[in-house]
Each structure stands twice: as structure tokens, then as C-alpha cells.
């Protein structure tokens, strides 16, 4: 009888482990959530740095979108290399930033891109907060 109890205990342990692994597969790991929060903090940090620059600083208009593209693509590639799911909004936001860098540097260097950059950053962060992906 003792052998039967062990076997039944093992079966229940196995099924509990499978259930917990299934539940864990649906939720993000602590490290994955931390990387997403760090990405959002870096996006906000771009505007903090721009705000702290002196009023007459000669900063090209495309520097904020470039920083955003580097942050978003860097975060996406890092998450992808770790085997984590990367939300499509990361790739879309990074692509929009890259297109605006080209537009701001080659087509219309006088165009102010801060408003557009702010909208894209807010969209990425808002999408991540609402859906739980980022």
C-alpha cells in the first residue's frame, strides 16, 4: 500500500507541476517585466534629458526620434534574444521613429519632431500598460 501512495503522490505532484508551468507560461517573468519597465523609463528619460538641456543648445530635431529608435529596437532585440515575446508595438514604434529620423535629417531638417515622438512614446507605454505587453 505504501508503494501505491507514493505513486499517487507522484502523479499529483506531476500534474501540479504541469499546471504551475502552464500558469507561469502565461505570465511574464520578473526579469521580462523589469526589462519592459526599464524600456519605458528610458523613453521618458529622453524627454527628461531634452528638458534639462540649455535653451539655446544646438540639438538636431531628429535626435529624440533616434534615441527612441535605439531604445525600442535595442529592447526588442534583447527580449527576442532571451526568448521572450516581443509586442508588435515595440517594432512598430521603433520603425516609426526610424522613419522620422530619416524625414527629420534628410527631407525637412527644420521640422520639429518632438510632438510626434512624444505621441509614439505615449502609445508604446500606453499599449504596454493596457495589454500587459511592452
DSSP file (Angstrom, degrees, kcal/mol; ACC not computed):
  #  RESIDUE AA STRUCTURE BP1 BP2  ACC     N-H-->O    O-->H-N    N-H-->O    O-->H-N    TCO  KAPPA ALPHA  PHI   PSI    X-CA   Y-CA   Z-CA
    1    1 A X     >        0   0    0      0, 0.0     4,-2.1     0, 0.0     5,-0.2   0.000 360.0 360.0 360.0 -34.1    0.0    0.0    0.0
    2    2 A X  H  >  +     0   0    0      1,-0.2     4,-2.0     2,-0.2     5,-0.2   0.876 360.0  54.2 -63.4 -34.8    2.8    2.4    0.7
    3    3 A X  H  > S+     0   0    0      1,-0.2     4,-2.1     2,-0.2    -1,-0.2   0.888 106.8  51.4 -66.5 -37.3    4.0    2.0   -2.9
    4    4 A X  H  > S+     0   0    0      1,-0.2     4,-2.6     2,-0.2     5,-0.2   0.899 107.8  52.1 -66.4 -39.3    0.6    3.0   -4.2
    5    5 A X  H  X S+     0   0    0     -4,-2.1     4,-2.5     1,-0.2    -1,-0.2   0.915 109.3  49.5 -63.5 -41.9    0.5    6.1   -2.1
    6    6 A X  H  X S+     0   0    0     -4,-2.0     4,-2.7     2,-0.2    -1,-0.2   0.924 111.2  49.6 -62.7 -42.9    3.9    7.2   -3.3
    7    7 A X  H  X S+     0   0    0     -4,-2.1     4,-2.4     1,-0.2    -2,-0.2   0.927 112.5  46.3 -62.6 -45.4    2.8    6.6   -6.9
    8    8 A X  H  X S+     0   0    0     -4,-2.6     4,-2.2     1,-0.2    -1,-0.2   0.871 112.3  51.5 -66.9 -34.6   -0.4    8.6   -6.4
    9    9 A X  H  X S+     0   0    0     -4,-2.5     4,-2.3    -5,-0.2    -2,-0.2   0.911 109.7  50.0 -65.6 -41.8    1.5   11.3   -4.7
   10   10 A X  H  X S+     0   0    0     -4,-2.7     4,-2.7     2,-0.2    -2,-0.2   0.905 109.2  51.6 -63.5 -41.0    4.0   11.5   -7.6
   11   11 A X  H  X S+     0   0    0     -4,-2.4     4,-2.6     1,-0.2     5,-0.2   0.930 111.2  46.3 -62.1 -44.9    1.1   11.7  -10.1
   12   12 A X  H  X S+     0   0    0     -4,-2.2     4,-2.4     1,-0.2    -1,-0.2   0.878 112.2  51.5 -67.1 -34.8   -0.5   14.6   -8.3
   13   13 A X  H  X S+     0   0    0     -4,-2.3     4,-2.5     2,-0.2    -2,-0.2   0.913 110.4  49.2 -65.5 -41.9    2.9   16.3   -7.9
   14   14 A X  H  X S+     0   0    0     -4,-2.7     4,-2.4     2,-0.2    -2,-0.2   0.926 112.2  46.8 -63.2 -44.1    3.5   15.9  -11.7
   15   15 A X  H  X S+     0   0    0     -4,-2.6     4,-2.3     1,-0.2    -1,-0.2   0.884 112.1  51.1 -68.0 -35.5    0.1   17.3  -12.5
   16   16 A X  H  X S+     0   0    0     -4,-2.4     4,-2.6    -5,-0.2    -1,-0.2   0.906 110.4  49.5 -65.1 -40.3    0.6   20.2  -10.1
   17   17 A X  H  X S+     0   0    0     -4,-2.5     4,-2.5     2,-0.2    -2,-0.2   0.906 111.0  49.3 -64.3 -40.8    3.9   20.9  -11.7
   18   18 A X  H  X S+     0   0    0     -4,-2.4     4,-2.1     2,-0.2    -2,-0.2   0.904 112.3  48.4 -64.9 -40.3    2.4   20.8  -15.2
   19   19 A X  H  X S+     0   0    0     -4,-2.3     4,-2.4     2,-0.2    -2,-0.2   0.914 112.4  47.6 -66.6 -41.4   -0.4   23.2  -14.1
   20   20 A X  H  X S+     0   0    0     -4,-2.6     4,-2.6     1,-0.2    -2,-0.2   0.879 111.3  51.1 -68.5 -35.9    2.1   25.6  -12.5
   21   21 A X  H  X S+     0   0    0     -4,-2.5     4,-1.9     2,-0.2    -1,-0.2   0.887 110.0  50.5 -65.9 -37.2    4.3   25.6  -15.6
   22   22 A X  H  X S+     0   0    0     -4,-2.1     4,-1.0     2,-0.2    -2,-0.2   0.930 112.4  46.4 -64.8 -44.5    1.2   26.3  -17.7
   23   23 A X  H >X S+     0   0    0     -4,-2.4     4,-1.1     1,-0.2     3,-0.5   0.902 112.2  50.2 -64.2 -40.6    0.3   29.2  -15.4
   24   24 A X  H 3< S+     0   0    0     -4,-2.6    -1,-0.2     1,-0.2    -2,-0.2   0.827 103.8  60.1 -67.9 -30.3    3.8   30.5  -15.4
   25   25 A X  H 3< S+     0   0    0     -4,-1.9    -1,-0.2     1,-0.2    -2,-0.2   0.797 104.7  50.1 -66.2 -27.3    3.9   30.3  -19.2
   26   26 A X  H << S+     0   0    0     -4,-1.0     2,-0.2    -3,-0.5    -1,-0.2   0.771 106.9  63.2 -81.1 -27.2    1.0   32.8  -19.4
   27   27 A X  S  < S-     0   0    0     -4,-1.1     2,-0.2    -3,-0.1     0, 0.0  -0.660  87.5-110.5-100.6 155.6    2.6   35.3  -17.0
   28   28 A X        -     0   0    0     -2,-0.2     2,-0.1     1,-0.1    -2,-0.1  -0.493  32.1-115.1 -79.0 150.9    5.8   37.3  -17.5
   29   29 A X     >  -     0   0    0     -2,-0.2     4,-2.3     1,-0.1     5,-0.2  -0.381  28.3-108.4 -76.2 164.4    8.8   36.5  -15.5
   30   30 A X  H  > S+     0   0    0      1,-0.2     4,-2.2     2,-0.2     5,-0.1   0.906 120.2  51.3 -59.9 -41.9   10.2   39.2  -13.1
   31   31 A X  H  > S+     0   0    0      2,-0.2     4,-2.1     1,-0.2    -1,-0.2   0.890 108.9  50.1 -65.3 -39.7   13.1   39.8  -15.4
   32   32 A X  H  > S+     0   0    0      1,-0.2     4,-1.9     2,-0.2    -1,-0.2   0.924 112.2  46.6 -65.9 -43.5   10.9   40.3  -18.5
   33   33 A X  H  X S+     0   0    0     -4,-2.3     4,-2.3     1,-0.2    -1,-0.2   0.874 110.9  53.9 -65.0 -36.5    8.7   42.8  -16.7
   34   34 A X  H  X S+     0   0    0     -4,-2.2     4,-2.2    -5,-0.2    -2,-0.2   0.894 106.7  50.7 -65.3 -40.4   11.8   44.6  -15.4
   35   35 A X  H  X S+     0   0    0     -4,-2.1     4,-2.1     2,-0.2    -1,-0.2   0.898 110.4  50.0 -64.4 -40.0   13.2   45.0  -18.9
   36   36 A X  H  X S+     0   0    0     -4,-1.9     4,-2.2     2,-0.2    -2,-0.2   0.913 111.1  48.1 -65.6 -41.9    9.9   46.4  -20.1
   37   37 A X  H  X S+     0   0    0     -4,-2.3     4,-2.3     1,-0.2    -1,-0.2   0.882 110.5  52.2 -65.4 -36.5    9.8   48.9  -17.2
   38   38 A X  H  X S+     0   0    0     -4,-2.2     4,-2.3     2,-0.2    -1,-0.2   0.885 107.4  52.6 -65.6 -38.7   13.4   49.9  -17.9
   39   39 A X  H  X S+     0   0    0     -4,-2.1     4,-2.1     2,-0.2    -2,-0.2   0.936 110.4  47.3 -60.8 -46.7   12.4   50.5  -21.6
   40   40 A X  H  X S+     0   0    0     -4,-2.2     4,-2.2     1,-0.2    -2,-0.2   0.902 111.1  51.7 -62.2 -41.0    9.6   52.8  -20.6
   41   41 A X  H  X S+     0   0    0     -4,-2.3     4,-2.3     1,-0.2    -1,-0.2   0.895 109.2  50.1 -64.4 -39.4   11.9   54.6  -18.1
   42   42 A X  H  X S+     0   0    0     -4,-2.3     4,-1.4     2,-0.2    -1,-0.2   0.885 108.2  53.0 -66.3 -37.7   14.5   55.2  -20.9
   43   43 A X  H  X S+     0   0    0     -4,-2.1     4,-0.8     1,-0.2     3,-0.3   0.921 112.6  43.8 -62.7 -43.1   11.8   56.5  -23.2
   44   44 A X  H  X S+     0   0    0     -4,-2.2     4,-1.6     1,-0.2     3,-0.4   0.866 107.6  61.6 -67.4 -35.4   10.7   59.0  -20.5
   45   45 A X  H  X S+     0   0    0     -4,-2.3     4,-2.5     1,-0.2    -1,-0.2   0.792  92.8  64.5 -62.3 -29.4   14.4   59.8  -19.8
   46   46 A X  H  X S+     0   0    0     -4,-1.4     4,-2.1    -3,-0.3    -1,-0.2   0.937 106.4  42.7 -58.4 -46.4   14.8   61.0  -23.4
   47   47 A X  H  X S+     0   0    0     -4,-0.8     4,-2.1    -3,-0.4    -1,-0.2   0.828 110.7  56.3 -71.6 -31.0   12.4   63.9  -22.7
   48   48 A X  H  X S+     0   0    0     -4,-1.6     4,-1.7     2,-0.2    -2,-0.2   0.923 109.3  46.2 -64.4 -43.0   14.0   64.5  -19.3
   49   49 A X  H  X S+     0   0    0     -4,-2.5     4,-0.9     1,-0.2    -2,-0.2   0.920 112.4  50.0 -65.3 -43.7   17.4   65.0  -20.9
   50   50 A X  H  < S+     0   0    0     -4,-2.1     3,-0.4     1,-0.2    -1,-0.2   0.863 110.2  51.2 -63.2 -34.7   16.0   67.2  -23.6
   51   51 A X  H  < S+     0   0    0     -4,-2.1    -1,-0.2     1,-0.2    -2,-0.2   0.843 108.1  52.3 -69.6 -33.8   14.2   69.3  -20.9
   52   52 A X  H  < S+     0   0    0     -4,-1.7    -1,-0.2    -5,-0.1    -2,-0.2   0.627  87.0 102.5 -80.4 -13.3   17.4   69.7  -19.0
   53   53 A X  S  < S-     0   0    0     -4,-0.9    -3,-0.0    -3,-0.4     0, 0.0  -0.379  86.8 -94.1 -67.6 149.1   19.4   71.0  -21.9
   54   54 A X    >   -     0   0    0      1,-0.1     3,-1.7     2,-0.1    -1,-0.1  -0.241  35.8-110.4 -61.6 155.2   20.0   74.7  -22.1
   55   55 A X  T 3  S+     0   0    0      1,-0.3    -1,-0.1    -3,-0.1    -2,-0.1   0.843 115.2  43.2 -58.2 -39.5   17.5   76.8  -24.1
   56   56 A X  T 3  S+     0   0    0      2,-0.1    -1,-0.3     0, 0.0     2,-0.1   0.243  80.2 138.5 -94.6  14.6   19.9   77.7  -26.9
   57   57 A X    <   -     0   0    0     -3,-1.7     2,-1.6     1,-0.1    -4,-0.0  -0.376  55.8-130.1 -65.2 133.5   21.5   74.2  -27.2
   58   58 A X        +     0   0    0     -2,-0.1     2,-0.5     2,-0.0    -1,-0.1  -0.628  45.4 157.6 -87.5  83.3   22.0   73.3  -30.9
   59   59 A X        -     0   0    0     -2,-1.6    -2,-0.0    -9,-0.0    -9,-0.0  -0.927  44.0-116.0-108.9 127.5   20.5   69.8  -30.9
   60   60 A X    >   -     0   0    0     -2,-0.5     3,-1.5     1,-0.1     4,-0.3  -0.273  21.2-123.1 -60.0 148.7   19.2   68.4  -34.2
   61   61 A X  T 3  S+     0   0    0     48,-0.4     3,-0.4     1,-0.3     4,-0.4   0.743 108.4  58.1 -64.8 -23.8   15.5   67.8  -34.4
   62   62 A X  T 3> S+     0   0    0      1,-0.2     4,-1.8    42,-0.2    -1,-0.3   0.403  79.3  90.2 -89.4   3.3   15.9   64.2  -35.2
   63   63 A X  H <> S+     0   0    0     -3,-1.5     4,-2.4     2,-0.2    -1,-0.2   0.884  84.9  51.2 -70.4 -37.4   17.9   63.3  -32.0
   64   64 A X  H  > S+     0   0    0     -3,-0.4     4,-2.4    -4,-0.3    -1,-0.2   0.937 112.0  45.8 -66.4 -46.4   14.8   62.4  -29.9
   65   65 A X  H  > S+     0   0    0     -4,-0.4     4,-2.6     2,-0.2    -1,-0.2   0.880 112.0  53.2 -63.4 -34.0   13.4   60.0  -32.5
   66   66 A X  H  X S+     0   0    0     -4,-1.8     4,-2.5     2,-0.2    -2,-0.2   0.936 109.4  47.6 -64.0 -45.4   16.9   58.5  -33.0
   67   67 A X  H  X S+     0   0    0     -4,-2.4     4,-2.4     1,-0.2    -2,-0.2   0.911 112.9  50.0 -61.0 -41.5   17.2   57.9  -29.2
   68   68 A X  H  X S+     0   0    0     -4,-2.4     4,-2.9     2,-0.2     5,-0.3   0.903 109.9  49.7 -63.4 -41.8   13.7   56.3  -29.3
   69   69 A X  H  X S+     0   0    0     -4,-2.6     4,-2.6     2,-0.2     5,-0.4   0.917 111.8  48.4 -63.3 -42.9   14.5   54.1  -32.2
   70   70 A X  H  X S+     0   0    0     -4,-2.5     4,-2.2     2,-0.2     5,-0.2   0.920 114.4  46.1 -63.4 -43.6   17.7   52.9  -30.5
   71   71 A X  H  X S+     0   0    0     -4,-2.4     4,-2.5    -5,-0.2    -2,-0.2   0.943 116.6  43.2 -64.7 -48.6   15.8   52.2  -27.2
   72   72 A X  H  X S+     0   0    0     -4,-2.9     4,-2.6     2,-0.2    -2,-0.2   0.933 118.6  42.3 -67.8 -46.3   12.9   50.4  -28.8
   73   73 A X  H  X S+     0   0    0     -4,-2.6     4,-2.7    -5,-0.3     5,-0.2   0.898 115.3  51.4 -67.4 -38.3   14.9   48.3  -31.2
   74   74 A X  H  X S+     0   0    0     -4,-2.2     4,-2.2    -5,-0.4    -2,-0.2   0.922 112.3  45.8 -63.0 -43.5   17.5   47.5  -28.5
   75   75 A X  H  X S+     0   0    0     -4,-2.5     4,-2.7    -5,-0.2     5,-0.2   0.919 113.5  49.7 -65.0 -43.8   14.8   46.4  -26.1
   76   76 A X  H  X S+     0   0    0     -4,-2.6     4,-2.5     1,-0.2    -2,-0.2   0.917 112.7  46.2 -62.0 -44.1   13.1   44.3  -28.8
   77   77 A X  H  X S+     0   0    0     -4,-2.7     4,-2.4     2,-0.2    -1,-0.2   0.885 112.8  50.4 -66.9 -38.2   16.3   42.6  -29.8
   78   78 A X  H  X S+     0   0    0     -4,-2.2     4,-1.3    -5,-0.2    -2,-0.2   0.945 113.2  45.1 -64.4 -47.2   17.3   42.0  -26.2
   79   79 A X  H  <>S+     0   0    0     -4,-2.7     5,-2.4     1,-0.2     4,-0.3   0.905 113.8  50.1 -63.5 -40.9   13.9   40.5  -25.4
   80   80 A X  H ><5S+     0   0    0     -4,-2.5     3,-1.3    -5,-0.2    -1,-0.2   0.893 107.4  53.7 -64.0 -40.1   13.9   38.4  -28.5
   81   81 A X  H 3<5S+     0   0    0     -4,-2.4    -1,-0.2     1,-0.3    -2,-0.2   0.776 107.0  52.6 -67.3 -25.1   17.5   37.1  -27.8
   82   82 A X  T 3<5S-     0   0    0     -4,-1.3    -1,-0.3    -3,-0.3    -2,-0.2   0.488 119.4-111.1 -86.4  -3.8   16.2   35.9  -24.4
   83   83 A X  T < 5S+     0   0    0     -3,-1.3    -3,-0.2    -4,-0.3     2,-0.2   0.639  71.5 139.4  84.1  14.6   13.4   34.0  -25.9
   84   84 A X      < -     0   0    0     -5,-2.4     2,-0.3    -6,-0.2    -1,-0.3  -0.536  61.2 -99.0 -88.8 158.3   10.7   36.4  -24.6
   85   85 A X        -     0   0    0     -2,-0.2     2,-0.5    -3,-0.1    -1,-0.1  -0.604  34.4-152.5 -75.8 133.8    7.7   37.5  -26.5
   86   86 A X        -     0   0    0     -2,-0.3     2,-0.1    48,-0.1   -10,-0.0  -0.942  17.0-123.9-111.1 125.4    8.1   41.0  -28.0
   87   87 A X    >>  -     0   0    0     -2,-0.5     3,-1.5     1,-0.1     4,-0.8  -0.378  16.1-126.7 -65.7 141.7    5.0   43.0  -28.6
   88   88 A X  H 3> S+     0   0    0      1,-0.3     4,-2.7     2,-0.2     5,-0.2   0.793 106.0  70.2 -60.0 -27.0    4.5   44.2  -32.1
   89   89 A X  H 3> S+     0   0    0      1,-0.2     4,-2.6     2,-0.2    -1,-0.3   0.800  92.6  58.3 -63.5 -26.5    4.1   47.8  -30.9
   90   90 A X  H <> S+     0   0    0     -3,-1.5     4,-2.3     2,-0.2    -1,-0.2   0.947 110.8  40.7 -64.9 -48.3    7.8   47.8  -30.0
   91   91 A X  H  X S+     0   0    0     -4,-0.8     4,-2.3     2,-0.2    -2,-0.2   0.901 117.1  48.8 -68.0 -40.6    8.8   47.1  -33.6
   92   92 A X  H  X S+     0   0    0     -4,-2.7     4,-2.6     2,-0.2    -2,-0.2   0.935 112.9  47.3 -65.1 -46.2    6.2   49.4  -35.0
   93   93 A X  H  X S+     0   0    0     -4,-2.6     4,-2.1    -5,-0.2    -2,-0.2   0.907 112.7  49.1 -61.7 -42.7    7.2   52.3  -32.7
   94   94 A X  H  X S+     0   0    0     -4,-2.3     4,-2.2    -5,-0.2    -1,-0.2   0.889 111.5  49.6 -63.5 -39.3   10.9   51.7  -33.5
   95   95 A X  H  X S+     0   0    0     -4,-2.3     4,-2.5     2,-0.2    -2,-0.2   0.913 109.7  50.8 -66.4 -42.8   10.1   51.7  -37.2
   96   96 A X  H  X S+     0   0    0     -4,-2.6     4,-2.2     1,-0.2    -2,-0.2   0.900 111.1  49.2 -60.4 -40.1    8.1   55.0  -36.9
   97   97 A X  H  X S+     0   0    0     -4,-2.1     4,-1.9     2,-0.2    -2,-0.2   0.901 110.3  50.4 -66.2 -40.6   11.0   56.6  -35.0
   98   98 A X  H  X S+     0   0    0     -4,-2.2     4,-2.0     2,-0.2    -2,-0.2   0.902 110.6  49.1 -65.1 -40.5   13.5   55.4  -37.7
   99   99 A X  H  X S+     0   0    0     -4,-2.5     4,-2.6     1,-0.2    -1,-0.2   0.898 110.7  50.6 -64.2 -40.4   11.3   56.8  -40.5
  100  100 A X  H  X S+     0   0    0     -4,-2.2     4,-2.9     2,-0.2    -1,-0.2   0.826 106.4  55.3 -69.8 -29.4   11.0   60.1  -38.6
  101  101 A X  H  X S+     0   0    0     -4,-1.9     4,-2.0     2,-0.2     5,-0.3   0.937 110.6  45.3 -64.0 -46.0   14.8   60.3  -38.2
  102  102 A X  H  X>S+     0   0    0     -4,-2.0     4,-2.7     2,-0.2     5,-0.8   0.935 115.1  47.5 -61.4 -45.6   15.2   59.9  -41.9
  103  103 A X  I  X>S+     0   0    0     -4,-2.6     5,-2.7     1,-0.2     4,-1.0   0.927 114.9  45.6 -61.6 -45.8   12.5   62.5  -42.5
  104  104 A X  I  <5S+     0   0    0     -4,-2.9    -1,-0.2     1,-0.2    -2,-0.2   0.780 120.6  37.8 -71.3 -27.1   14.0   65.0  -40.0
  105  105 A X  I  <5S+     0   0    0     -4,-2.0    -2,-0.2    -5,-0.2    -1,-0.2   0.801 131.3  20.7 -94.4 -30.5   17.5   64.6  -41.2
  106  106 A X  I  <5S+     0   0    0     -4,-2.7    -3,-0.2    -5,-0.3     3,-0.2   0.801 128.3  31.3-108.6 -37.8   17.1   64.3  -45.0
  107  107 A X  I  <<S+     0   0    0     -4,-1.0     2,-0.2    -5,-0.8    -3,-0.2   0.905 131.4   5.8 -95.5 -46.0   13.7   65.8  -46.1
  108  108 A X    > < +     0   0    0     -5,-2.7     3,-1.6     1,-0.1    -1,-0.2  -0.659  57.3 174.8-143.2  82.5   12.8   68.6  -43.7
  109  109 A X  T 3  S+     0   0    0      1,-0.3   -48,-0.4    -2,-0.2    -1,-0.1   0.671  81.6  58.8 -65.2 -15.9   15.6   69.4  -41.1
  110  110 A X  T 3  S+     0   0    0      2,-0.1    -1,-0.3   -50,-0.1     2,-0.2   0.581  79.9 109.6 -88.5  -8.8   13.6   72.4  -39.8
  111  111 A X    <   -     0   0    0     -3,-1.6     2,-0.6    -8,-0.1    -3,-0.1  -0.492  69.8-130.6 -72.2 130.3   10.6   70.2  -38.8
  112  112 A X        +     0   0    0     -2,-0.2     4,-0.3     1,-0.1     3,-0.2  -0.730  25.9 179.6 -82.5 118.8   10.1   69.8  -35.0
  113  113 A X     >  +     0   0    0     -2,-0.6     4,-2.4   -52,-0.3     5,-0.2   0.313  54.0  97.9-103.2   6.8    9.6   66.1  -34.3
  114  114 A X  H  > S+     0   0    0      1,-0.2     4,-2.6     2,-0.2     5,-0.2   0.914  83.4  49.9 -64.7 -43.2    9.2   66.3  -30.5
  115  115 A X  H  > S+     0   0    0      2,-0.2     4,-2.1     1,-0.2    -1,-0.2   0.926 113.0  45.7 -61.7 -46.0    5.4   66.2  -30.6
  116  116 A X  H  > S+     0   0    0     -4,-0.3     4,-2.3     2,-0.2    -1,-0.2   0.907 113.1  50.9 -63.3 -41.9    5.3   63.1  -32.9
  117  117 A X  H  X S+     0   0    0     -4,-2.4     4,-2.7     1,-0.2    -2,-0.2   0.914 108.8  51.4 -62.2 -43.1    8.0   61.4  -30.8
  118  118 A X  H  X S+     0   0    0     -4,-2.6     4,-2.6     1,-0.2    -1,-0.2   0.904 109.4  50.6 -60.9 -41.9    6.0   62.1  -27.6
  119  119 A X  H  X S+     0   0    0     -4,-2.1     4,-2.3     2,-0.2    -1,-0.2   0.910 111.4  47.4 -63.2 -42.7    2.9   60.6  -29.2
  120  120 A X  H  X S+     0   0    0     -4,-2.3     4,-2.4     2,-0.2    -2,-0.2   0.934 113.3  47.9 -65.8 -45.3    4.7   57.4  -30.3
  121  121 A X  H  X S+     0   0    0     -4,-2.7     4,-2.6     1,-0.2     5,-0.2   0.924 112.5  49.1 -60.9 -44.4    6.3   57.0  -26.9
  122  122 A X  H  X S+     0   0    0     -4,-2.6     4,-3.0    -5,-0.2     5,-0.2   0.882 110.8  51.6 -63.4 -37.6    3.0   57.5  -25.1
  123  123 A X  H  X S+     0   0    0     -4,-2.3     4,-2.6     2,-0.2    -2,-0.2   0.915 110.9  46.7 -63.7 -43.7    1.4   55.0  -27.5
  124  124 A X  H  X S+     0   0    0     -4,-2.4     4,-2.0     2,-0.2    -2,-0.2   0.942 117.6  42.2 -64.3 -48.0    4.1   52.4  -26.7
  125  125 A X  H  X S+     0   0    0     -4,-2.6     4,-2.3     2,-0.2    -2,-0.2   0.924 115.9  49.2 -66.9 -44.0    3.8   52.9  -23.0
  126  126 A X  H  X S+     0   0    0     -4,-3.0     4,-2.5    -5,-0.2     5,-0.2   0.911 110.7  50.0 -62.2 -43.3    0.0   53.1  -23.0
  127  127 A X  H  X S+     0   0    0     -4,-2.6     4,-2.5    -5,-0.2     6,-0.5   0.904 111.3  50.2 -60.6 -41.5   -0.3   49.9  -25.1
  128  128 A X  H  X S+     0   0    0     -4,-2.0     4,-1.5    -5,-0.2    -2,-0.2   0.890 112.3  46.2 -66.0 -39.0    2.0   48.2  -22.7
  129  129 A X  H  < S+     0   0    0     -4,-2.3    -2,-0.2     2,-0.2    -1,-0.2   0.893 116.6  43.8 -70.3 -39.5    0.1   49.3  -19.6
  130  130 A X  H  < S+     0   0    0     -4,-2.5    -2,-0.2    -5,-0.2    -3,-0.2   0.923 125.8  29.6 -73.3 -44.5   -3.3   48.4  -21.1
  131  131 A X  H  < S-     0   0    0     -4,-2.5    -2,-0.2     2,-0.3    -3,-0.2   0.655 100.7-121.5 -92.5 -16.1   -2.4   45.0  -22.6
  132  132 A X  S  < S+     0   0    0     -4,-1.5     2,-0.3     1,-0.4    -4,-0.2   0.536  80.6 106.8  83.6   5.6    0.3   43.9  -20.2
  133  133 A X              0   0    0     -6,-0.5    -1,-0.4     1,-0.1    -2,-0.3  -0.834 360.0 360.0-111.7 154.3    2.7   43.6  -23.1
  134  134 A X              0   0    0     -2,-0.3    -6,-0.1    -3,-0.1    -1,-0.1   0.403 360.0 360.0-162.8 360.0    5.5   46.0  -23.8
